[in-house]
Amino acid sequence: MKEPSVIERLAYKDIWAGGIDSYLDMLYPRLQLMKRLLAENGSIYVHVDWHIGHYVKIIMDEIFGKENFKNEVVWERTYNVGSSKSRIKGFANNHDTIFYYQKTESHKPNKIYSPYDKEYIRQHYRYEDEKGRYRLEVLATYSQETYNKLKGENRLVERATSKYPYYKQYLDDMPGVSLHDIWTGLYLGASTPERIYYPTQKPEKLLERIIKASSNEGDLIADFFPGSGTTLAVAEKLKRSWIGCDFSKVAIQITRNRLVNINAKPFLLENIGNYQRQMIYLHGGRIYEMQRIILKLYGATPRKDFQDMGMREAEDGITELVYVSYPDRPVTAKKVEELAERADRLDGSGYRRLVILGWDYEYNYEQILKQRKEASKEKWNVEVVSKIIPPEVYEYLKRAKNEEELEPLTGKIFFHEKPYLRLSMPEI
C-alpha cells in the first residue's frame, strides 16, 4: 500500500484526532492558567459553539466557580436561514455561545447600551421639532428649579387633560437599550471591509462590545486564541494594552499584519517554540518532503544531490540556485555565506544568484551578512536574495489532496523579499 504524502496527511489528519476528550484535555489546563493570570477584578469571555459548549460550561464552573458565572450570551453570528439540507434536519444553526465569568465579586462591568431599532423609534419617538425626534414623559415629581430649566429650554408641554406637565425627552439624549444577553446585528458579511477570510474571524463590533463592557482605557486585554487578531486590533483602537499568543504561525503573521495596517503602537513579537516543525511533525510529515514542495511552489526544480536546493529560471533569464531553509532553525548569515561559496563553484561554472527561502531569519540578519561579506577575503560573485516563505503555504497544503493539485499554484504564491529595519545613530 502506497504511503500517503505529506500533502495528504496535512489535508486529512485532524489536530484533535482524539475527539472531544483531546480538545478538553488541551483546554482545561489553559483555562486554569488563565485564571491565575487574570486580575482579581478581571473577567473572561469564552466563545464556543453547539458542539462543545455544554462541556466547556461544566469546566468553567469548576475552575471559576458557579458563583462567578455572569451570563450565557447568545450571539447571532449570521442571519442566513441555512441550506435546504440543514433545514430538513432541524432549525438553522445561526448562533454561538459566549460564556462570561468574573474572577471575583470585585469585578465591576461597565454599562453598555445598544441602539434603538427603527420600529421602536417609530412607535415611541413619534414627535419631532428643530432639535430632533422626541417623546413626551410625565413630569410627576419635580423641583421648581427643574421646572424652570425645562421651561427655559422650551421642553415643557402643558395639557388640559393632565394635572402634571409633560417634558420632551429627545432621542439624542438617550443612551439606547440596556444590553441583554441576546446579541444580534453583529455580523461579518461577505463584503465587509474588515473581512480577511480567516476561518474563525469575529466581527470587530462583537469584540468592541466585550472590551468596552469589561475594561477601561489603559487596562490589559489578553487573547490566548487570537486567530485573525480581531481582539488585539480592537483593543489597540480602544487604547487598551494587549497580549496575544497562538500556536498557528499563520494566525501570528495575519495578526501582525493586521496590527501594522492599523498603525498600532510598537509591539514585540516573540517566537516561543517552533510552529513549522510542530505542524509538519504533527501530521507525520518529513522535513525534506516539505522542502521539495516549497521548491516546486516557488517554481524551482529540486536537485537530486541536495534535497534542500533547486534551480529556477528567473524572468531576467538568470538561472537561480534556490535554497529552502529548515523549519526548526532560523537562517543565519554564516549559513548563507557557506551557501554562497557553494553556489559560486557548483556545477562547474557556478551560479550568479542565490535565492534563500526562509521560514525565519536570525536577529540582525542583514547587518551580520553585510559584515561577513565585507570581512571576506574573497569577493562574493554571487548575488544573495533573501525571501520569506509565506505562512499561508500551510493553508494551500491542507486543501490540496496531492502534489499534482499544487502545480496550478506555482507562481501564484508570492515569496516576498525579507523586510528589514535599519537604524541610525540618533542625532542630538
Contacts in CASP RR format, 6 or more apart in sequence:
PFRMAT RR
TARGET T0000
AUTHOR 0000-0000-0000
METHOD contacts of the structure
MODEL  1
MKEPSVIERLAYKDIWAGGIDSYLDMLYPRLQLMKRLLAENGSIYVHVDW
HIGHYVKIIMDEIFGKENFKNEVVWERTYNVGSSKSRIKGFANNHDTIFY
YQKTESHKPNKIYSPYDKEYIRQHYRYEDEKGRYRLEVLATYSQETYNKL
KGENRLVERATSKYPYYKQYLDDMPGVSLHDIWTGLYLGASTPERIYYPT
QKPEKLLERIIKASSNEGDLIADFFPGSGTTLAVAEKLKRSWIGCDFSKV
AIQITRNRLVNINAKPFLLENIGNYQRQMIYLHGGRIYEMQRIILKLYGA
TPRKDFQDMGMREAEDGITELVYVSYPDRPVTAKKVEELAERADRLDGSG
YRRLVILGWDYEYNYEQILKQRKEASKEKWNVEVVSKIIPPEVYEYLKRA
KNEEELEPLTGKIFFHEKPYLRLSMPEI
4 12 0 8 1.000
5 289 0 8 1.000
5 402 0 8 1.000
5 403 0 8 1.000
6 280 0 8 1.000
6 283 0 8 1.000
6 284 0 8 1.000
6 285 0 8 1.000
6 286 0 8 1.000
6 289 0 8 1.000
6 290 0 8 1.000
6 293 0 8 1.000
6 397 0 8 1.000
7 293 0 8 1.000
7 397 0 8 1.000
7 400 0 8 1.000
7 401 0 8 1.000
7 402 0 8 1.000
7 403 0 8 1.000
7 405 0 8 1.000
7 406 0 8 1.000
8 401 0 8 1.000
8 402 0 8 1.000
9 283 0 8 1.000
9 284 0 8 1.000
9 285 0 8 1.000
10 279 0 8 1.000
10 283 0 8 1.000
10 285 0 8 1.000
10 394 0 8 1.000
10 397 0 8 1.000
10 398 0 8 1.000
11 397 0 8 1.000
11 398 0 8 1.000
11 399 0 8 1.000
11 400 0 8 1.000
11 401 0 8 1.000
13 282 0 8 1.000
13 283 0 8 1.000
13 284 0 8 1.000
15 282 0 8 1.000
16 22 0 8 1.000
16 23 0 8 1.000
16 26 0 8 1.000
20 52 0 8 1.000
20 55 0 8 1.000
23 52 0 8 1.000
24 52 0 8 1.000
24 55 0 8 1.000
24 56 0 8 1.000
24 59 0 8 1.000
27 56 0 8 1.000
27 59 0 8 1.000
28 59 0 8 1.000
28 63 0 8 1.000
30 224 0 8 1.000
31 46 0 8 1.000
31 59 0 8 1.000
31 60 0 8 1.000
31 63 0 8 1.000
32 63 0 8 1.000
34 44 0 8 1.000
34 222 0 8 1.000
34 224 0 8 1.000
35 44 0 8 1.000
35 63 0 8 1.000
35 64 0 8 1.000
35 103 0 8 1.000
37 222 0 8 1.000
38 44 0 8 1.000
38 103 0 8 1.000
39 103 0 8 1.000
39 220 0 8 1.000
40 103 0 8 1.000
40 104 0 8 1.000
40 106 0 8 1.000
41 103 0 8 1.000
41 104 0 8 1.000
41 106 0 8 1.000
41 107 0 8 1.000
41 108 0 8 1.000
42 102 0 8 1.000
42 103 0 8 1.000
42 104 0 8 1.000
42 107 0 8 1.000
42 214 0 8 1.000
43 70 0 8 1.000
43 100 0 8 1.000
43 101 0 8 1.000
43 102 0 8 1.000
43 103 0 8 1.000
43 107 0 8 1.000
43 109 0 8 1.000
43 214 0 8 1.000
44 64 0 8 1.000
44 100 0 8 1.000
44 101 0 8 1.000
44 103 0 8 1.000
45 73 0 8 1.000
45 98 0 8 1.000
45 99 0 8 1.000
45 100 0 8 1.000
45 210 0 8 1.000
45 214 0 8 1.000
46 56 0 8 1.000
46 60 0 8 1.000
46 98 0 8 1.000
46 99 0 8 1.000
46 101 0 8 1.000
47 75 0 8 1.000
47 96 0 8 1.000
47 97 0 8 1.000
47 98 0 8 1.000
47 202 0 8 1.000
48 56 0 8 1.000
48 96 0 8 1.000
48 97 0 8 1.000
48 98 0 8 1.000
48 99 0 8 1.000
49 96 0 8 1.000
49 97 0 8 1.000
50 93 0 8 1.000
50 96 0 8 1.000
50 97 0 8 1.000
53 97 0 8 1.000
53 99 0 8 1.000
56 99 0 8 1.000
57 72 0 8 1.000
57 99 0 8 1.000
60 69 0 8 1.000
60 99 0 8 1.000
60 101 0 8 1.000
61 69 0 8 1.000
64 101 0 8 1.000
64 102 0 8 1.000
64 103 0 8 1.000
65 101 0 8 1.000
68 101 0 8 1.000
68 102 0 8 1.000
68 103 0 8 1.000
68 104 0 8 1.000
68 105 0 8 1.000
69 99 0 8 1.000
69 100 0 8 1.000
69 101 0 8 1.000
70 100 0 8 1.000
70 101 0 8 1.000
70 102 0 8 1.000
70 109 0 8 1.000
71 99 0 8 1.000
71 100 0 8 1.000
71 181 0 8 1.000
72 97 0 8 1.000
72 98 0 8 1.000
72 99 0 8 1.000
72 100 0 8 1.000
72 181 0 8 1.000
73 97 0 8 1.000
73 98 0 8 1.000
73 99 0 8 1.000
73 100 0 8 1.000
73 181 0 8 1.000
73 182 0 8 1.000
73 183 0 8 1.000
74 95 0 8 1.000
74 97 0 8 1.000
74 181 0 8 1.000
74 182 0 8 1.000
74 183 0 8 1.000
75 95 0 8 1.000
75 96 0 8 1.000
75 97 0 8 1.000
75 98 0 8 1.000
75 183 0 8 1.000
75 186 0 8 1.000
75 206 0 8 1.000
76 94 0 8 1.000
76 95 0 8 1.000
76 182 0 8 1.000
76 183 0 8 1.000
76 184 0 8 1.000
76 185 0 8 1.000
76 186 0 8 1.000
76 187 0 8 1.000
77 94 0 8 1.000
77 95 0 8 1.000
77 96 0 8 1.000
77 186 0 8 1.000
77 187 0 8 1.000
77 188 0 8 1.000
78 94 0 8 1.000
78 187 0 8 1.000
79 94 0 8 1.000
79 185 0 8 1.000
79 187 0 8 1.000
80 92 0 8 1.000
80 94 0 8 1.000
81 87 0 8 1.000
81 92 0 8 1.000
82 92 0 8 1.000
82 93 0 8 1.000
82 94 0 8 1.000
86 92 0 8 1.000
86 93 0 8 1.000
98 210 0 8 1.000
107 214 0 8 1.000
109 213 0 8 1.000
109 214 0 8 1.000
110 212 0 8 1.000
110 213 0 8 1.000
110 214 0 8 1.000
110 216 0 8 1.000
111 178 0 8 1.000
112 178 0 8 1.000
112 179 0 8 1.000
112 209 0 8 1.000
112 212 0 8 1.000
112 213 0 8 1.000
113 175 0 8 1.000
113 176 0 8 1.000
113 177 0 8 1.000
113 178 0 8 1.000
113 179 0 8 1.000
114 176 0 8 1.000
114 177 0 8 1.000
114 179 0 8 1.000
115 176 0 8 1.000
115 177 0 8 1.000
116 124 0 8 1.000
116 125 0 8 1.000
116 171 0 8 1.000
116 174 0 8 1.000
116 176 0 8 1.000
116 177 0 8 1.000
120 177 0 8 1.000
121 133 0 8 1.000
121 171 0 8 1.000
124 135 0 8 1.000
125 133 0 8 1.000
125 134 0 8 1.000
125 135 0 8 1.000
125 171 0 8 1.000
126 135 0 8 1.000
127 133 0 8 1.000
127 134 0 8 1.000
127 135 0 8 1.000
127 136 0 8 1.000
127 168 0 8 1.000
128 134 0 8 1.000
129 168 0 8 1.000
131 170 0 8 1.000
131 172 0 8 1.000
132 170 0 8 1.000
132 171 0 8 1.000
132 172 0 8 1.000
133 170 0 8 1.000
133 171 0 8 1.000
134 168 0 8 1.000
134 169 0 8 1.000
134 170 0 8 1.000
134 171 0 8 1.000
135 168 0 8 1.000
135 169 0 8 1.000
135 171 0 8 1.000
136 157 0 8 1.000
136 166 0 8 1.000
136 167 0 8 1.000
136 168 0 8 1.000
136 169 0 8 1.000
137 166 0 8 1.000
137 167 0 8 1.000
137 169 0 8 1.000
138 162 0 8 1.000
138 164 0 8 1.000
138 166 0 8 1.000
139 146 0 8 1.000
139 147 0 8 1.000
139 150 0 8 1.000
139 156 0 8 1.000
139 164 0 8 1.000
139 165 0 8 1.000
139 166 0 8 1.000
139 167 0 8 1.000
140 164 0 8 1.000
147 156 0 8 1.000
147 165 0 8 1.000
150 156 0 8 1.000
150 167 0 8 1.000
155 167 0 8 1.000
155 168 0 8 1.000
156 165 0 8 1.000
156 166 0 8 1.000
156 167 0 8 1.000
156 168 0 8 1.000
157 165 0 8 1.000
157 166 0 8 1.000
157 167 0 8 1.000
157 168 0 8 1.000
158 165 0 8 1.000
158 166 0 8 1.000
159 165 0 8 1.000
159 166 0 8 1.000
179 209 0 8 1.000
179 213 0 8 1.000
183 206 0 8 1.000
183 209 0 8 1.000
185 205 0 8 1.000
186 203 0 8 1.000
186 205 0 8 1.000
186 206 0 8 1.000
186 209 0 8 1.000
187 203 0 8 1.000
188 194 0 8 1.000
188 195 0 8 1.000
188 201 0 8 1.000
188 202 0 8 1.000
188 203 0 8 1.000
189 195 0 8 1.000
192 203 0 8 1.000
194 203 0 8 1.000
194 204 0 8 1.000
195 201 0 8 1.000
196 228 0 8 1.000
196 254 0 8 1.000
196 258 0 8 1.000
198 227 0 8 1.000
198 228 0 8 1.000
198 251 0 8 1.000
198 254 0 8 1.000
200 227 0 8 1.000
200 228 0 8 1.000
201 227 0 8 1.000
201 228 0 8 1.000
201 230 0 8 1.000
202 228 0 8 1.000
202 230 0 8 1.000
202 231 0 8 1.000
203 230 0 8 1.000
204 230 0 8 1.000
204 233 0 8 1.000
204 234 0 8 1.000
206 230 0 8 1.000
207 230 0 8 1.000
207 231 0 8 1.000
207 234 0 8 1.000
207 235 0 8 1.000
208 234 0 8 1.000
208 237 0 8 1.000
208 238 0 8 1.000
211 221 0 8 1.000
211 231 0 8 1.000
211 234 0 8 1.000
211 235 0 8 1.000
211 238 0 8 1.000
211 240 0 8 1.000
212 238 0 8 1.000
215 221 0 8 1.000
215 240 0 8 1.000
217 238 0 8 1.000
217 239 0 8 1.000
217 240 0 8 1.000
218 239 0 8 1.000
218 240 0 8 1.000
218 241 0 8 1.000
219 240 0 8 1.000
219 241 0 8 1.000
220 240 0 8 1.000
220 241 0 8 1.000
220 242 0 8 1.000
220 243 0 8 1.000
221 231 0 8 1.000
221 232 0 8 1.000
221 235 0 8 1.000
221 240 0 8 1.000
221 241 0 8 1.000
221 242 0 8 1.000
221 243 0 8 1.000
222 242 0 8 1.000
222 243 0 8 1.000
222 244 0 8 1.000
223 229 0 8 1.000
223 231 0 8 1.000
223 232 0 8 1.000
223 242 0 8 1.000
223 243 0 8 1.000
223 244 0 8 1.000
224 244 0 8 1.000
224 245 0 8 1.000
224 246 0 8 1.000
225 246 0 8 1.000
226 232 0 8 1.000
226 244 0 8 1.000
226 245 0 8 1.000
226 246 0 8 1.000
226 251 0 8 1.000
226 255 0 8 1.000
227 246 0 8 1.000
227 248 0 8 1.000
227 251 0 8 1.000
227 254 0 8 1.000
227 255 0 8 1.000
228 251 0 8 1.000
228 254 0 8 1.000
228 255 0 8 1.000
228 258 0 8 1.000
229 251 0 8 1.000
229 254 0 8 1.000
229 255 0 8 1.000
229 258 0 8 1.000
229 259 0 8 1.000
231 242 0 8 1.000
231 244 0 8 1.000
232 242 0 8 1.000
232 244 0 8 1.000
232 255 0 8 1.000
232 258 0 8 1.000
232 259 0 8 1.000
233 255 0 8 1.000
233 258 0 8 1.000
233 259 0 8 1.000
233 262 0 8 1.000
233 264 0 8 1.000
235 241 0 8 1.000
235 242 0 8 1.000
236 242 0 8 1.000
236 259 0 8 1.000
236 262 0 8 1.000
236 264 0 8 1.000
236 265 0 8 1.000
237 262 0 8 1.000
244 255 0 8 1.000
245 272 0 8 1.000
246 252 0 8 1.000
246 255 0 8 1.000
247 275 0 8 1.000
247 278 0 8 1.000
248 275 0 8 1.000
249 275 0 8 1.000
249 276 0 8 1.000
249 279 0 8 1.000
249 391 0 8 1.000
249 394 0 8 1.000
250 391 0 8 1.000
250 392 0 8 1.000
250 394 0 8 1.000
250 395 0 8 1.000
252 269 0 8 1.000
252 275 0 8 1.000
252 391 0 8 1.000
253 391 0 8 1.000
254 391 0 8 1.000
256 269 0 8 1.000
259 267 0 8 1.000
271 360 0 8 1.000
274 327 0 8 1.000
274 328 0 8 1.000
276 327 0 8 1.000
276 328 0 8 1.000
276 359 0 8 1.000
277 287 0 8 1.000
277 327 0 8 1.000
277 328 0 8 1.000
279 394 0 8 1.000
280 286 0 8 1.000
280 287 0 8 1.000
280 290 0 8 1.000
280 327 0 8 1.000
287 326 0 8 1.000
287 327 0 8 1.000
287 328 0 8 1.000
288 307 0 8 1.000
288 308 0 8 1.000
290 327 0 8 1.000
291 302 0 8 1.000
291 307 0 8 1.000
291 308 0 8 1.000
291 324 0 8 1.000
291 326 0 8 1.000
292 302 0 8 1.000
292 307 0 8 1.000
293 397 0 8 1.000
293 403 0 8 1.000
293 406 0 8 1.000
294 324 0 8 1.000
294 357 0 8 1.000
294 389 0 8 1.000
294 393 0 8 1.000
295 301 0 8 1.000
295 302 0 8 1.000
295 309 0 8 1.000
295 310 0 8 1.000
295 322 0 8 1.000
295 324 0 8 1.000
295 357 0 8 1.000
296 302 0 8 1.000
296 403 0 8 1.000
296 406 0 8 1.000
296 407 0 8 1.000
296 410 0 8 1.000
297 393 0 8 1.000
297 396 0 8 1.000
297 406 0 8 1.000
297 409 0 8 1.000
297 410 0 8 1.000
297 411 0 8 1.000
297 413 0 8 1.000
298 312 0 8 1.000
298 322 0 8 1.000
298 355 0 8 1.000
298 357 0 8 1.000
298 410 0 8 1.000
298 411 0 8 1.000
298 413 0 8 1.000
298 415 0 8 1.000
299 312 0 8 1.000
299 410 0 8 1.000
299 411 0 8 1.000
300 310 0 8 1.000
300 311 0 8 1.000
300 312 0 8 1.000
300 320 0 8 1.000
300 322 0 8 1.000
301 310 0 8 1.000
301 311 0 8 1.000
301 312 0 8 1.000
302 309 0 8 1.000
302 310 0 8 1.000
303 309 0 8 1.000
303 310 0 8 1.000
303 311 0 8 1.000
308 323 0 8 1.000
308 324 0 8 1.000
308 325 0 8 1.000
308 326 0 8 1.000
309 321 0 8 1.000
309 322 0 8 1.000
309 323 0 8 1.000
309 324 0 8 1.000
310 321 0 8 1.000
310 322 0 8 1.000
310 323 0 8 1.000
311 319 0 8 1.000
311 320 0 8 1.000
311 321 0 8 1.000
311 322 0 8 1.000
311 351 0 8 1.000
312 319 0 8 1.000
312 320 0 8 1.000
312 322 0 8 1.000
312 355 0 8 1.000
313 319 0 8 1.000
313 320 0 8 1.000
314 320 0 8 1.000
314 353 0 8 1.000
318 352 0 8 1.000
318 353 0 8 1.000
319 351 0 8 1.000
319 353 0 8 1.000
320 351 0 8 1.000
320 353 0 8 1.000
320 354 0 8 1.000
320 355 0 8 1.000
320 385 0 8 1.000
321 343 0 8 1.000
321 346 0 8 1.000
321 350 0 8 1.000
321 351 0 8 1.000
321 353 0 8 1.000
321 354 0 8 1.000
321 355 0 8 1.000
322 354 0 8 1.000
322 355 0 8 1.000
322 357 0 8 1.000
323 339 0 8 1.000
323 354 0 8 1.000
323 355 0 8 1.000
323 356 0 8 1.000
323 357 0 8 1.000
324 357 0 8 1.000
324 358 0 8 1.000
324 389 0 8 1.000
325 331 0 8 1.000
325 356 0 8 1.000
325 357 0 8 1.000
325 358 0 8 1.000
325 359 0 8 1.000
325 360 0 8 1.000
325 389 0 8 1.000
326 359 0 8 1.000
327 359 0 8 1.000
330 359 0 8 1.000
330 360 0 8 1.000
330 361 0 8 1.000
330 362 0 8 1.000
330 365 0 8 1.000
331 356 0 8 1.000
331 358 0 8 1.000
331 359 0 8 1.000
331 360 0 8 1.000
331 361 0 8 1.000
331 362 0 8 1.000
331 365 0 8 1.000
331 386 0 8 1.000
332 361 0 8 1.000
332 362 0 8 1.000
332 365 0 8 1.000
332 368 0 8 1.000
333 362 0 8 1.000
333 365 0 8 1.000
333 368 0 8 1.000
333 369 0 8 1.000
333 371 0 8 1.000
333 372 0 8 1.000
334 372 0 8 1.000
336 354 0 8 1.000
336 356 0 8 1.000
336 369 0 8 1.000
336 384 0 8 1.000
336 386 0 8 1.000
337 369 0 8 1.000
337 372 0 8 1.000
337 373 0 8 1.000
337 376 0 8 1.000
339 354 0 8 1.000
339 356 0 8 1.000
340 354 0 8 1.000
340 380 0 8 1.000
340 382 0 8 1.000
340 384 0 8 1.000
343 350 0 8 1.000
343 351 0 8 1.000
343 354 0 8 1.000
343 382 0 8 1.000
344 350 0 8 1.000
344 351 0 8 1.000
344 380 0 8 1.000
344 381 0 8 1.000
344 382 0 8 1.000
351 382 0 8 1.000
352 381 0 8 1.000
352 382 0 8 1.000
352 383 0 8 1.000
353 382 0 8 1.000
353 383 0 8 1.000
353 385 0 8 1.000
354 382 0 8 1.000
354 383 0 8 1.000
354 384 0 8 1.000
354 385 0 8 1.000
355 385 0 8 1.000
355 387 0 8 1.000
356 384 0 8 1.000
356 385 0 8 1.000
356 386 0 8 1.000
356 387 0 8 1.000
357 387 0 8 1.000
357 388 0 8 1.000
357 389 0 8 1.000
357 415 0 8 1.000
358 386 0 8 1.000
358 387 0 8 1.000
358 388 0 8 1.000
358 389 0 8 1.000
358 418 0 8 1.000
359 389 0 8 1.000
361 386 0 8 1.000
361 418 0 8 1.000
362 368 0 8 1.000
365 386 0 8 1.000
365 418 0 8 1.000
365 420 0 8 1.000
366 386 0 8 1.000
366 418 0 8 1.000
366 420 0 8 1.000
366 422 0 8 1.000
369 384 0 8 1.000
373 380 0 8 1.000
385 417 0 8 1.000
386 417 0 8 1.000
386 418 0 8 1.000
387 415 0 8 1.000
387 416 0 8 1.000
387 417 0 8 1.000
387 418 0 8 1.000
388 415 0 8 1.000
388 416 0 8 1.000
388 417 0 8 1.000
388 418 0 8 1.000
389 415 0 8 1.000
390 413 0 8 1.000
390 414 0 8 1.000
390 415 0 8 1.000
390 416 0 8 1.000
392 413 0 8 1.000
393 413 0 8 1.000
396 406 0 8 1.000
396 409 0 8 1.000
396 413 0 8 1.000
397 406 0 8 1.000
400 406 0 8 1.000
400 409 0 8 1.000
END
